[in-house]
Amino acid sequence: MGKIAFVFSGQGAQYPGMGESLYKISHAAKELYDNAEKLRPGTMAQSFSGTKEDLMQTKNTQPCLYLVDLCAALALNERGIFADMATGFSLGEIAALGYSGAYTPEIGFEIVTKRGECMQRAGETADTAMAAVLKLDSETIEKVCSEFEHVYPVNYNSDGQTVVSGLKSELAQFKEKISQYPCRVIDLAVSAAFHSPFMESASKEFADYLKNICTEPPKIPVYANMTAHPYPDNVTELLPQQITKPVQWVRTIRNMIDAGVTTFIEVGAGKTLCGLIKKISKDSKIYNVEDAESLEKTVEAVMKNA
């Protein structure tokens, strides 16, 4: 059997009720949620019974998603399935690094809470949004973006899907321009223009915060969105930059496959990353864990193929 990679879900995948069933069946998940609740009271209520509107706010989305991401991974560990390497989509990297031992789960929760607050403040300084362009090559999308001052390609999700960030006013013009090509544009359920220059103030504030955080070299390779290669020993070098730089998802997954990964397990809310990986690699085995039911299915399938 080849290597197993855990891929940690990112912002936009959130939904009310996420994590609750894992909390009920996993000792590690319960411990993580209970400790997080002491650090940030109300987080469990936001995750288990909050509204979509509550979870749309970046300052709430990020700590809530971090918990379900990491809990899904720890629940797999309890069942005897471990990752040889990991990556995460945007905020999912914070959970991936926590899983790798770069910091404790509790410190990771504090880090992701601060990150969400920084990005929330940055997002409130301009009227911005994000949209996914489907069924069109990234080179064409980059060319159209270059015609606008405040529209940027930011997530290279698959060969036929690229996400752009920008001012809402210019994004409307961008969508009109890009419609000249055979493609489809979908607005994303996020509150700001992430991974773009609009996040520069968040990156600087986050970098200042991380100066006082002690980290360790990851115990397994964690592939960075920004470089598509494993994080260096000092993870705080890249974490602030990641906020303003594009997510190189296609390159990341291909590099992990080249490193021996044959099985990807998305841990956290939804199956978005499963869908993207299927488009990148038809030969990989792909599973997800977001709740008790998907945990059982994935454990059975992985153990059967071991």
Contacts in CASP RR format, 6 or more apart in sequence:
PFRMAT RR
TARGET T0000
AUTHOR 0000-0000-0000
METHOD contacts of the structure
MODEL  1
MGKIAFVFSGQGAQYPGMGESLYKISHAAKELYDNAEKLRPGTMAQSFSG
TKEDLMQTKNTQPCLYLVDLCAALALNERGIFADMATGFSLGEIAALGYS
GAYTPEIGFEIVTKRGECMQRAGETADTAMAAVLKLDSETIEKVCSEFEH
VYPVNYNSDGQTVVSGLKSELAQFKEKISQYPCRVIDLAVSAAFHSPFME
SASKEFADYLKNICTEPPKIPVYANMTAHPYPDNVTELLPQQITKPVQWV
RTIRNMIDAGVTTFIEVGAGKTLCGLIKKISKDSKIYNVEDAESLEKTVE
AVMKNA
1 262 0 8 1.000
1 263 0 8 1.000
1 305 0 8 1.000
1 306 0 8 1.000
2 260 0 8 1.000
2 261 0 8 1.000
2 262 0 8 1.000
2 263 0 8 1.000
3 84 0 8 1.000
3 85 0 8 1.000
3 259 0 8 1.000
3 260 0 8 1.000
3 261 0 8 1.000
3 262 0 8 1.000
3 263 0 8 1.000
4 81 0 8 1.000
4 82 0 8 1.000
4 83 0 8 1.000
4 84 0 8 1.000
4 261 0 8 1.000
4 262 0 8 1.000
4 263 0 8 1.000
4 264 0 8 1.000
4 265 0 8 1.000
4 302 0 8 1.000
5 83 0 8 1.000
5 84 0 8 1.000
5 85 0 8 1.000
5 86 0 8 1.000
5 87 0 8 1.000
5 256 0 8 1.000
5 261 0 8 1.000
5 263 0 8 1.000
5 264 0 8 1.000
5 265 0 8 1.000
6 73 0 8 1.000
6 76 0 8 1.000
6 83 0 8 1.000
6 86 0 8 1.000
6 96 0 8 1.000
6 99 0 8 1.000
6 265 0 8 1.000
6 266 0 8 1.000
6 267 0 8 1.000
7 86 0 8 1.000
7 87 0 8 1.000
7 88 0 8 1.000
7 89 0 8 1.000
7 96 0 8 1.000
7 264 0 8 1.000
7 265 0 8 1.000
7 266 0 8 1.000
7 267 0 8 1.000
7 273 0 8 1.000
7 277 0 8 1.000
8 69 0 8 1.000
8 70 0 8 1.000
8 73 0 8 1.000
8 86 0 8 1.000
8 87 0 8 1.000
8 88 0 8 1.000
8 89 0 8 1.000
8 92 0 8 1.000
8 93 0 8 1.000
8 95 0 8 1.000
8 96 0 8 1.000
8 99 0 8 1.000
8 266 0 8 1.000
8 267 0 8 1.000
8 268 0 8 1.000
9 65 0 8 1.000
9 68 0 8 1.000
9 69 0 8 1.000
9 88 0 8 1.000
9 89 0 8 1.000
9 92 0 8 1.000
9 266 0 8 1.000
9 267 0 8 1.000
9 268 0 8 1.000
9 269 0 8 1.000
9 270 0 8 1.000
9 272 0 8 1.000
9 273 0 8 1.000
9 290 0 8 1.000
10 65 0 8 1.000
10 69 0 8 1.000
10 88 0 8 1.000
10 89 0 8 1.000
10 90 0 8 1.000
10 91 0 8 1.000
10 92 0 8 1.000
10 269 0 8 1.000
10 272 0 8 1.000
10 273 0 8 1.000
11 58 0 8 1.000
11 61 0 8 1.000
11 62 0 8 1.000
11 65 0 8 1.000
11 90 0 8 1.000
11 91 0 8 1.000
11 190 0 8 1.000
11 194 0 8 1.000
12 61 0 8 1.000
12 188 0 8 1.000
12 189 0 8 1.000
12 190 0 8 1.000
12 272 0 8 1.000
13 65 0 8 1.000
13 268 0 8 1.000
13 269 0 8 1.000
13 270 0 8 1.000
13 272 0 8 1.000
14 55 0 8 1.000
14 56 0 8 1.000
14 61 0 8 1.000
14 64 0 8 1.000
14 65 0 8 1.000
14 269 0 8 1.000
15 52 0 8 1.000
15 55 0 8 1.000
15 269 0 8 1.000
15 270 0 8 1.000
16 48 0 8 1.000
16 49 0 8 1.000
16 50 0 8 1.000
16 51 0 8 1.000
16 52 0 8 1.000
16 55 0 8 1.000
17 47 0 8 1.000
17 48 0 8 1.000
17 49 0 8 1.000
17 50 0 8 1.000
18 47 0 8 1.000
18 48 0 8 1.000
18 64 0 8 1.000
18 65 0 8 1.000
18 68 0 8 1.000
18 268 0 8 1.000
18 269 0 8 1.000
18 290 0 8 1.000
18 291 0 8 1.000
19 29 0 8 1.000
19 33 0 8 1.000
19 47 0 8 1.000
19 48 0 8 1.000
19 67 0 8 1.000
19 68 0 8 1.000
19 71 0 8 1.000
19 72 0 8 1.000
19 269 0 8 1.000
19 290 0 8 1.000
19 291 0 8 1.000
20 47 0 8 1.000
20 48 0 8 1.000
20 291 0 8 1.000
21 291 0 8 1.000
21 292 0 8 1.000
21 293 0 8 1.000
22 29 0 8 1.000
22 68 0 8 1.000
22 71 0 8 1.000
22 72 0 8 1.000
22 75 0 8 1.000
22 291 0 8 1.000
22 292 0 8 1.000
22 295 0 8 1.000
23 29 0 8 1.000
23 30 0 8 1.000
23 33 0 8 1.000
23 44 0 8 1.000
23 48 0 8 1.000
23 71 0 8 1.000
24 30 0 8 1.000
24 292 0 8 1.000
25 75 0 8 1.000
25 292 0 8 1.000
25 295 0 8 1.000
26 71 0 8 1.000
26 74 0 8 1.000
26 75 0 8 1.000
26 78 0 8 1.000
27 78 0 8 1.000
28 71 0 8 1.000
28 74 0 8 1.000
28 75 0 8 1.000
28 77 0 8 1.000
28 78 0 8 1.000
29 71 0 8 1.000
29 72 0 8 1.000
29 74 0 8 1.000
29 75 0 8 1.000
32 67 0 8 1.000
32 70 0 8 1.000
32 71 0 8 1.000
32 74 0 8 1.000
32 105 0 8 1.000
32 109 0 8 1.000
33 43 0 8 1.000
33 44 0 8 1.000
33 47 0 8 1.000
33 67 0 8 1.000
33 71 0 8 1.000
35 105 0 8 1.000
35 106 0 8 1.000
35 109 0 8 1.000
36 43 0 8 1.000
36 44 0 8 1.000
36 63 0 8 1.000
36 67 0 8 1.000
36 106 0 8 1.000
36 109 0 8 1.000
37 43 0 8 1.000
37 44 0 8 1.000
39 106 0 8 1.000
39 109 0 8 1.000
39 110 0 8 1.000
39 113 0 8 1.000
40 63 0 8 1.000
40 109 0 8 1.000
40 113 0 8 1.000
43 63 0 8 1.000
43 64 0 8 1.000
43 67 0 8 1.000
46 54 0 8 1.000
46 55 0 8 1.000
46 60 0 8 1.000
46 64 0 8 1.000
47 55 0 8 1.000
47 64 0 8 1.000
47 67 0 8 1.000
47 68 0 8 1.000
54 60 0 8 1.000
55 61 0 8 1.000
55 64 0 8 1.000
56 189 0 8 1.000
56 190 0 8 1.000
56 191 0 8 1.000
57 120 0 8 1.000
57 191 0 8 1.000
58 116 0 8 1.000
58 119 0 8 1.000
58 120 0 8 1.000
58 123 0 8 1.000
58 190 0 8 1.000
58 191 0 8 1.000
58 192 0 8 1.000
59 113 0 8 1.000
59 116 0 8 1.000
59 117 0 8 1.000
59 119 0 8 1.000
59 120 0 8 1.000
61 91 0 8 1.000
61 116 0 8 1.000
61 191 0 8 1.000
62 91 0 8 1.000
62 94 0 8 1.000
62 112 0 8 1.000
62 113 0 8 1.000
62 115 0 8 1.000
62 116 0 8 1.000
62 119 0 8 1.000
63 109 0 8 1.000
63 112 0 8 1.000
63 113 0 8 1.000
63 116 0 8 1.000
65 91 0 8 1.000
65 92 0 8 1.000
65 95 0 8 1.000
65 268 0 8 1.000
65 269 0 8 1.000
66 91 0 8 1.000
66 92 0 8 1.000
66 94 0 8 1.000
66 95 0 8 1.000
66 108 0 8 1.000
66 109 0 8 1.000
66 112 0 8 1.000
67 109 0 8 1.000
68 268 0 8 1.000
68 269 0 8 1.000
68 290 0 8 1.000
69 92 0 8 1.000
69 95 0 8 1.000
69 96 0 8 1.000
69 267 0 8 1.000
69 268 0 8 1.000
69 269 0 8 1.000
70 95 0 8 1.000
70 98 0 8 1.000
70 99 0 8 1.000
70 105 0 8 1.000
70 267 0 8 1.000
71 268 0 8 1.000
72 267 0 8 1.000
72 268 0 8 1.000
72 289 0 8 1.000
72 290 0 8 1.000
72 295 0 8 1.000
73 83 0 8 1.000
73 86 0 8 1.000
73 95 0 8 1.000
73 99 0 8 1.000
73 267 0 8 1.000
73 289 0 8 1.000
74 99 0 8 1.000
75 289 0 8 1.000
75 295 0 8 1.000
76 82 0 8 1.000
76 265 0 8 1.000
76 267 0 8 1.000
76 289 0 8 1.000
76 295 0 8 1.000
76 298 0 8 1.000
76 299 0 8 1.000
79 295 0 8 1.000
79 299 0 8 1.000
80 299 0 8 1.000
81 265 0 8 1.000
81 298 0 8 1.000
81 299 0 8 1.000
81 302 0 8 1.000
81 303 0 8 1.000
83 99 0 8 1.000
83 220 0 8 1.000
83 265 0 8 1.000
84 220 0 8 1.000
84 261 0 8 1.000
85 220 0 8 1.000
85 221 0 8 1.000
85 222 0 8 1.000
85 223 0 8 1.000
85 230 0 8 1.000
85 256 0 8 1.000
85 259 0 8 1.000
85 261 0 8 1.000
86 96 0 8 1.000
86 99 0 8 1.000
86 100 0 8 1.000
86 220 0 8 1.000
86 221 0 8 1.000
86 222 0 8 1.000
86 223 0 8 1.000
87 93 0 8 1.000
87 96 0 8 1.000
87 222 0 8 1.000
87 223 0 8 1.000
87 224 0 8 1.000
87 225 0 8 1.000
87 252 0 8 1.000
87 253 0 8 1.000
87 256 0 8 1.000
88 95 0 8 1.000
88 96 0 8 1.000
88 222 0 8 1.000
88 223 0 8 1.000
88 225 0 8 1.000
88 273 0 8 1.000
89 225 0 8 1.000
89 247 0 8 1.000
89 249 0 8 1.000
89 272 0 8 1.000
89 273 0 8 1.000
90 155 0 8 1.000
90 194 0 8 1.000
90 195 0 8 1.000
90 225 0 8 1.000
90 242 0 8 1.000
90 247 0 8 1.000
91 112 0 8 1.000
91 115 0 8 1.000
91 116 0 8 1.000
93 222 0 8 1.000
93 224 0 8 1.000
93 225 0 8 1.000
93 239 0 8 1.000
93 242 0 8 1.000
94 108 0 8 1.000
94 111 0 8 1.000
94 112 0 8 1.000
94 115 0 8 1.000
94 239 0 8 1.000
95 108 0 8 1.000
95 112 0 8 1.000
95 267 0 8 1.000
96 222 0 8 1.000
97 103 0 8 1.000
97 108 0 8 1.000
97 215 0 8 1.000
97 218 0 8 1.000
97 222 0 8 1.000
97 231 0 8 1.000
97 235 0 8 1.000
98 104 0 8 1.000
98 105 0 8 1.000
98 108 0 8 1.000
100 218 0 8 1.000
100 219 0 8 1.000
100 220 0 8 1.000
100 222 0 8 1.000
101 216 0 8 1.000
101 218 0 8 1.000
101 219 0 8 1.000
102 215 0 8 1.000
102 216 0 8 1.000
102 217 0 8 1.000
102 218 0 8 1.000
102 222 0 8 1.000
102 231 0 8 1.000
102 235 0 8 1.000
103 111 0 8 1.000
103 213 0 8 1.000
103 214 0 8 1.000
103 215 0 8 1.000
103 216 0 8 1.000
107 213 0 8 1.000
111 210 0 8 1.000
111 213 0 8 1.000
111 239 0 8 1.000
114 206 0 8 1.000
114 209 0 8 1.000
115 202 0 8 1.000
115 206 0 8 1.000
115 243 0 8 1.000
118 201 0 8 1.000
118 202 0 8 1.000
118 203 0 8 1.000
118 205 0 8 1.000
118 206 0 8 1.000
118 209 0 8 1.000
118 243 0 8 1.000
119 192 0 8 1.000
119 194 0 8 1.000
119 199 0 8 1.000
119 202 0 8 1.000
119 243 0 8 1.000
120 191 0 8 1.000
120 192 0 8 1.000
121 201 0 8 1.000
121 202 0 8 1.000
121 205 0 8 1.000
122 192 0 8 1.000
122 198 0 8 1.000
122 199 0 8 1.000
122 200 0 8 1.000
122 201 0 8 1.000
122 202 0 8 1.000
122 205 0 8 1.000
123 191 0 8 1.000
123 192 0 8 1.000
123 193 0 8 1.000
123 198 0 8 1.000
123 199 0 8 1.000
123 202 0 8 1.000
124 192 0 8 1.000
125 198 0 8 1.000
125 201 0 8 1.000
126 167 0 8 1.000
126 193 0 8 1.000
126 198 0 8 1.000
127 167 0 8 1.000
127 168 0 8 1.000
127 169 0 8 1.000
128 165 0 8 1.000
128 166 0 8 1.000
128 167 0 8 1.000
128 168 0 8 1.000
128 192 0 8 1.000
128 193 0 8 1.000
128 196 0 8 1.000
128 198 0 8 1.000
129 165 0 8 1.000
129 166 0 8 1.000
129 168 0 8 1.000
129 171 0 8 1.000
129 187 0 8 1.000
129 188 0 8 1.000
129 190 0 8 1.000
129 192 0 8 1.000
129 193 0 8 1.000
130 154 0 8 1.000
130 163 0 8 1.000
130 164 0 8 1.000
130 165 0 8 1.000
130 166 0 8 1.000
130 187 0 8 1.000
130 188 0 8 1.000
130 190 0 8 1.000
130 192 0 8 1.000
130 193 0 8 1.000
130 194 0 8 1.000
131 163 0 8 1.000
131 164 0 8 1.000
131 171 0 8 1.000
131 174 0 8 1.000
131 175 0 8 1.000
131 185 0 8 1.000
131 186 0 8 1.000
131 187 0 8 1.000
131 188 0 8 1.000
132 155 0 8 1.000
132 157 0 8 1.000
132 161 0 8 1.000
132 162 0 8 1.000
132 163 0 8 1.000
132 164 0 8 1.000
132 185 0 8 1.000
132 186 0 8 1.000
132 188 0 8 1.000
133 141 0 8 1.000
133 161 0 8 1.000
133 162 0 8 1.000
133 163 0 8 1.000
133 164 0 8 1.000
133 178 0 8 1.000
133 183 0 8 1.000
133 184 0 8 1.000
133 185 0 8 1.000
134 160 0 8 1.000
134 161 0 8 1.000
134 183 0 8 1.000
134 184 0 8 1.000
134 185 0 8 1.000
134 186 0 8 1.000
135 160 0 8 1.000
135 182 0 8 1.000
135 183 0 8 1.000
135 184 0 8 1.000
136 160 0 8 1.000
136 162 0 8 1.000
136 178 0 8 1.000
136 181 0 8 1.000
136 182 0 8 1.000
136 183 0 8 1.000
137 159 0 8 1.000
137 160 0 8 1.000
138 153 0 8 1.000
138 156 0 8 1.000
138 159 0 8 1.000
138 160 0 8 1.000
138 162 0 8 1.000
140 181 0 8 1.000
141 153 0 8 1.000
141 162 0 8 1.000
141 164 0 8 1.000
141 178 0 8 1.000
142 153 0 8 1.000
144 174 0 8 1.000
144 177 0 8 1.000
144 178 0 8 1.000
144 181 0 8 1.000
145 151 0 8 1.000
145 152 0 8 1.000
145 153 0 8 1.000
145 164 0 8 1.000
145 174 0 8 1.000
147 177 0 8 1.000
148 170 0 8 1.000
148 173 0 8 1.000
148 174 0 8 1.000
149 170 0 8 1.000
150 166 0 8 1.000
150 167 0 8 1.000
150 170 0 8 1.000
150 198 0 8 1.000
151 164 0 8 1.000
151 165 0 8 1.000
151 166 0 8 1.000
151 167 0 8 1.000
151 170 0 8 1.000
151 171 0 8 1.000
151 174 0 8 1.000
152 164 0 8 1.000
152 165 0 8 1.000
152 166 0 8 1.000
152 193 0 8 1.000
152 195 0 8 1.000
152 196 0 8 1.000
152 197 0 8 1.000
152 246 0 8 1.000
153 162 0 8 1.000
153 163 0 8 1.000
153 164 0 8 1.000
153 246 0 8 1.000
154 163 0 8 1.000
154 164 0 8 1.000
154 165 0 8 1.000
154 193 0 8 1.000
154 194 0 8 1.000
154 195 0 8 1.000
154 196 0 8 1.000
154 246 0 8 1.000
154 247 0 8 1.000
155 162 0 8 1.000
155 163 0 8 1.000
155 195 0 8 1.000
155 246 0 8 1.000
155 247 0 8 1.000
155 249 0 8 1.000
156 162 0 8 1.000
156 246 0 8 1.000
156 247 0 8 1.000
156 248 0 8 1.000
156 249 0 8 1.000
156 250 0 8 1.000
156 251 0 8 1.000
157 163 0 8 1.000
157 247 0 8 1.000
157 249 0 8 1.000
157 250 0 8 1.000
157 276 0 8 1.000
158 249 0 8 1.000
158 250 0 8 1.000
158 276 0 8 1.000
158 279 0 8 1.000
158 280 0 8 1.000
159 250 0 8 1.000
159 279 0 8 1.000
159 280 0 8 1.000
160 279 0 8 1.000
161 276 0 8 1.000
161 279 0 8 1.000
163 188 0 8 1.000
163 247 0 8 1.000
164 171 0 8 1.000
164 174 0 8 1.000
165 193 0 8 1.000
165 194 0 8 1.000
165 195 0 8 1.000
165 196 0 8 1.000
165 198 0 8 1.000
166 193 0 8 1.000
166 196 0 8 1.000
166 198 0 8 1.000
167 193 0 8 1.000
175 185 0 8 1.000
178 185 0 8 1.000
179 185 0 8 1.000
192 198 0 8 1.000
192 199 0 8 1.000
193 199 0 8 1.000
194 243 0 8 1.000
195 242 0 8 1.000
195 243 0 8 1.000
195 244 0 8 1.000
195 245 0 8 1.000
195 246 0 8 1.000
195 247 0 8 1.000
196 244 0 8 1.000
197 244 0 8 1.000
199 243 0 8 1.000
199 244 0 8 1.000
200 244 0 8 1.000
202 243 0 8 1.000
202 244 0 8 1.000
203 240 0 8 1.000
203 241 0 8 1.000
203 243 0 8 1.000
203 244 0 8 1.000
204 240 0 8 1.000
206 239 0 8 1.000
206 240 0 8 1.000
206 243 0 8 1.000
207 236 0 8 1.000
207 240 0 8 1.000
210 236 0 8 1.000
210 239 0 8 1.000
210 240 0 8 1.000
211 236 0 8 1.000
213 236 0 8 1.000
215 234 0 8 1.000
215 235 0 8 1.000
215 236 0 8 1.000
217 233 0 8 1.000
217 234 0 8 1.000
218 230 0 8 1.000
218 231 0 8 1.000
218 233 0 8 1.000
218 235 0 8 1.000
221 230 0 8 1.000
221 231 0 8 1.000
221 259 0 8 1.000
222 230 0 8 1.000
222 231 0 8 1.000
222 235 0 8 1.000
223 229 0 8 1.000
223 230 0 8 1.000
223 231 0 8 1.000
223 252 0 8 1.000
223 255 0 8 1.000
223 256 0 8 1.000
224 230 0 8 1.000
224 231 0 8 1.000
224 238 0 8 1.000
224 242 0 8 1.000
224 252 0 8 1.000
225 242 0 8 1.000
225 245 0 8 1.000
225 246 0 8 1.000
225 247 0 8 1.000
225 248 0 8 1.000
225 249 0 8 1.000
225 252 0 8 1.000
226 238 0 8 1.000
226 241 0 8 1.000
226 242 0 8 1.000
226 245 0 8 1.000
226 246 0 8 1.000
226 247 0 8 1.000
226 248 0 8 1.000
227 238 0 8 1.000
227 248 0 8 1.000
228 248 0 8 1.000
228 251 0 8 1.000
228 252 0 8 1.000
228 254 0 8 1.000
228 255 0 8 1.000
229 255 0 8 1.000
231 238 0 8 1.000
232 238 0 8 1.000
249 276 0 8 1.000
249 280 0 8 1.000
250 280 0 8 1.000
253 264 0 8 1.000
253 276 0 8 1.000
253 277 0 8 1.000
253 280 0 8 1.000
253 281 0 8 1.000
254 280 0 8 1.000
254 281 0 8 1.000
256 264 0 8 1.000
257 281 0 8 1.000
257 284 0 8 1.000
261 284 0 8 1.000
262 283 0 8 1.000
262 284 0 8 1.000
262 285 0 8 1.000
263 284 0 8 1.000
263 285 0 8 1.000
263 286 0 8 1.000
263 287 0 8 1.000
263 302 0 8 1.000
263 305 0 8 1.000
264 273 0 8 1.000
264 274 0 8 1.000
264 277 0 8 1.000
264 284 0 8 1.000
264 285 0 8 1.000
264 286 0 8 1.000
264 287 0 8 1.000
265 286 0 8 1.000
265 287 0 8 1.000
265 288 0 8 1.000
265 289 0 8 1.000
265 298 0 8 1.000
265 302 0 8 1.000
266 272 0 8 1.000
266 273 0 8 1.000
266 274 0 8 1.000
266 277 0 8 1.000
266 286 0 8 1.000
266 287 0 8 1.000
266 288 0 8 1.000
266 289 0 8 1.000
266 290 0 8 1.000
267 288 0 8 1.000
267 289 0 8 1.000
267 290 0 8 1.000
268 288 0 8 1.000
268 289 0 8 1.000
268 290 0 8 1.000
269 290 0 8 1.000
270 288 0 8 1.000
270 290 0 8 1.000
271 288 0 8 1.000
271 290 0 8 1.000
273 288 0 8 1.000
274 286 0 8 1.000
274 287 0 8 1.000
274 288 0 8 1.000
275 286 0 8 1.000
277 284 0 8 1.000
277 286 0 8 1.000
278 284 0 8 1.000
278 286 0 8 1.000
285 301 0 8 1.000
285 305 0 8 1.000
287 294 0 8 1.000
287 297 0 8 1.000
287 298 0 8 1.000
287 301 0 8 1.000
287 302 0 8 1.000
288 294 0 8 1.000
288 298 0 8 1.000
289 295 0 8 1.000
289 298 0 8 1.000
END
